């Protein structure tokens, strides 16, 4: 069996099995395009993501992912569901209880929250092109009126608040986040397009209080992402 799907709180989840398991699990938290449905998943339909998935499986990683209510934007509901999926996987599979996390885009918002709530159960975290600050991301989107309106609709749905209440909540968020804790974190950022460069500028502000230095790669080197992830994960597998 290569994979199986299951539901938690109406949301589809998928687990991918390697041919030769190494005993370690990787939770993938996708970006805003991510989805997991009964018969399909974004990470198997996208060529680049599928390549990363296959490289991880070839090295023995058991990989699991959840739909997390779609465009969740780091909502508390998505964070709680991710925890429940982890607990379900650990009960049903023969895996080390300390997992790796690979989060992309808005998935980083969930990963950062999980780092606080589940730090003793997380071995390492890789953030790929991450959105680290909802506040700064919203400010950036204000330059694009159509996208801002669309984003606000998604946010009010995800956070179950009206727009005024949500905007007040987001304004109060601290610009800086503190990632220098017990969990090792690596940031990988692919430099492609103007919005990508704007995002890279945000890291300097957001990570001002952190010792983490993002790894920047050009689009031509995207094929190396799987190997970068594996090397980072393996570095933190010496202690079980």
C-alpha positions in Angstrom: 0.0 0.0 0.0 1.6 3.3 -1.1 -0.9 5.6 0.7 -4.2 5.7 2.5 -6.7 8.5 3.2 -8.9 9.0 6.3 -11.1 11.8 7.7 -10.8 13.8 10.9 -13.6 16.4 11.6 -14.8 16.0 7.9 -11.4 16.9 6.6 -9.5 14.5 4.4 -6.0 13.5 5.4 -3.4 11.3 3.6 -0.5 9.2 4.6 2.3 8.1 2.2 4.2 5.0 3.0 7.8 4.4 1.9 9.0 1.0 0.6 11.7 0.9 3.4 10.6 2.9 6.4 13.2 4.6 8.5 10.9 5.1 11.4 10.6 8.9 11.1 7.5 10.9 10.1 7.1 14.2 8.2 4.0 16.3 8.5 3.5 18.4 5.3 1.5 21.6 5.8 0.8 23.1 2.4 0.4 26.7 1.0 -2.9 28.3 -0.1 -3.1 26.1 -3.2 -2.8 22.9 -1.1 -5.7 20.4 -0.8 -6.3 16.9 0.3 -9.4 15.2 -1.1 -10.6 11.6 -1.1 -9.1 10.8 -4.5 -6.4 13.4 -5.0 -3.9 15.7 -3.3 -2.0 18.8 -4.4 1.4 17.3 -3.6 0.9 14.4 -5.9 -0.6 16.5 -8.7 2.2 19.2 -8.7 5.3 17.9 -10.5 7.8 19.8 -8.3 6.1 18.8 -5.0 5.7 15.2 -6.2 9.4 15.0 -6.8 10.1 16.2 -3.2 7.6 13.7 -1.9 9.3 10.8 -3.8 12.7 11.8 -2.6 11.5 11.8 1.0 9.8 8.4 0.5 13.0 7.0 -1.1 14.9 7.9 2.1 12.3 6.1 4.2 10.1 8.9 5.5 6.5 8.3 6.3 4.7 11.4 5.2 1.3 12.7 6.2 -0.8 15.7 5.3 -4.2 17.2 6.0 -6.6 19.5 4.1 -6.8 21.6 7.3 -10.1 23.4 6.2 -8.5 24.7 3.0 -7.3 28.3 3.1 -7.0 28.4 6.9 -4.4 31.2 7.2 -3.0 29.8 10.5 -6.4 29.7 12.2 -6.7 28.1 15.6 -9.0 25.4 14.1 -6.3 24.4 11.6 -3.7 24.2 14.4 -5.9 22.1 16.6 -6.7 19.8 13.6 -3.0 19.4 12.8 -2.5 18.2 16.4 -5.3 15.8 16.2 -4.0 14.3 12.9 -0.6 13.9 14.5 -2.1 12.1 17.5 -4.1 9.8 15.1 -1.0 9.0 13.1 1.2 8.2 16.1 -1.5 5.9 17.5 -1.9 4.0 14.2 1.6 3.9 12.7 5.0 2.5 13.9 6.8 5.9 14.1 9.1 7.8 16.3 6.9 10.2 18.3 9.1 13.2 17.4 8.3 14.2 13.8 9.7 16.6 11.2 7.5 19.4 9.7 7.7 20.7 6.2 5.5 23.8 5.8 5.0 26.0 2.7 3.6 29.5 2.4 0.7 30.1 4.8 1.4 26.6 6.2 4.2 28.2 8.1 1.6 30.1 10.3 0.4 26.7 11.5 3.9 25.3 11.9 5.0 28.2 14.1 2.0 27.7 16.4 2.7 23.9 16.5 6.2 24.7 17.5 4.9 26.3 20.7 2.2 23.7 21.4 4.0 20.6 20.4 7.7 21.4 20.8 8.5 18.2 22.6 7.0 16.2 19.7 8.7 18.1 16.9 12.2 17.1 15.8 12.8 19.9 13.2 10.9 22.3 11.0 11.6 23.4 7.4 9.7 26.5 6.2 9.5 26.8 2.4 8.7 30.3 1.0 7.0 30.9 4.3 4.5 33.6 5.3 5.7 34.3 8.8 3.6 37.3 9.6 -0.1 37.6 8.8 0.2 41.3 9.7 3.0 42.1 7.2 1.4 39.9 4.5 -1.8 41.8 4.8 0.0 45.1 4.5 1.8 43.8 1.4 -1.5 42.7 -0.2 -3.1 46.2 0.4 -1.1 47.3 -2.7 -3.2 44.9 -4.7 -6.9 45.8 -4.1 -8.4 42.7 -5.7 -6.2 40.3 -3.8 -6.7 42.2 -0.6 -10.4 41.8 -0.8 -10.1 38.1 -1.6 -7.7 37.6 1.2 -10.0 39.3 3.7 -12.9 37.1 2.7 -10.7 34.0 3.3 -9.5 35.4 6.6 -12.9 36.2 8.0 -14.1 32.7 7.1 -11.0 31.0 8.5 -11.0 33.0 11.8 -14.8 33.2 12.1 -14.7 37.0 12.7 -16.1 40.0 10.9 -13.6 42.2 9.0 -13.3 45.0 11.6 -12.7 42.6 14.5 -10.2 40.7 12.5 -8.3 43.8 11.3 -8.0 45.0 14.9 -6.7 41.5 16.0 -4.1 41.5 13.2 -2.9 45.0 13.8 -2.1 44.0 17.4 0.2 41.2 16.3 3.9 41.6 17.0 6.0 42.1 13.8 8.8 39.8 15.1 8.6 36.1 15.9 11.0 34.1 18.0 12.1 30.9 16.3 15.2 30.3 18.4 13.8 27.6 20.7 14.1 23.9 21.3 13.1 23.1 17.8 15.6 23.5 14.9 14.2 25.6 12.1 15.4 26.1 8.5 13.9 28.6 6.1 14.2 28.0 2.3 13.2 30.8 0.0 13.0 30.5 -3.8 13.7 33.9 -5.4 11.2 34.2 -8.3 9.3 37.4 -9.2 8.9 40.8 -7.5 6.5 39.5 -4.7 9.2 36.9 -3.8 11.8 39.6 -3.3 9.4 41.7 -1.2 8.8 38.6 0.9 12.6 38.1 1.4 12.8 41.7 2.7 10.1 40.9 5.3 12.3 38.1 6.7 14.9 40.6 7.8 12.3 42.5 9.9 10.4 39.5 11.2 13.6 37.6 12.2 15.4 40.6 13.7 15.4 38.9 17.1 16.4 35.5 15.7 19.7 33.9 14.7 18.1 32.1 11.8 19.5 33.0 8.3 17.2 32.0 5.4 18.6 29.9 2.6 17.9 31.7 -0.7 17.9 29.7 -4.0 17.2 30.7 -7.6 14.4 28.9 -9.5 16.9 26.8 -11.5 18.0 25.2 -8.3 14.5 24.1 -7.1 15.3 20.5 -7.9 17.7 20.6 -4.9 14.9 21.3 -2.3 14.3 17.6 -1.6 18.0 17.0 -0.9 18.2 20.1 1.3 15.3 18.9 3.3 16.7 15.4 3.8 20.1 16.7 4.8 18.5 19.0 7.4 16.2 16.3 8.8 18.9 13.7 9.1 21.1 16.1 11.1 18.5 15.9 13.9 17.9 12.2 13.9 21.0 11.1 15.9 19.0 11.3 19.1 15.9 9.2 19.2 
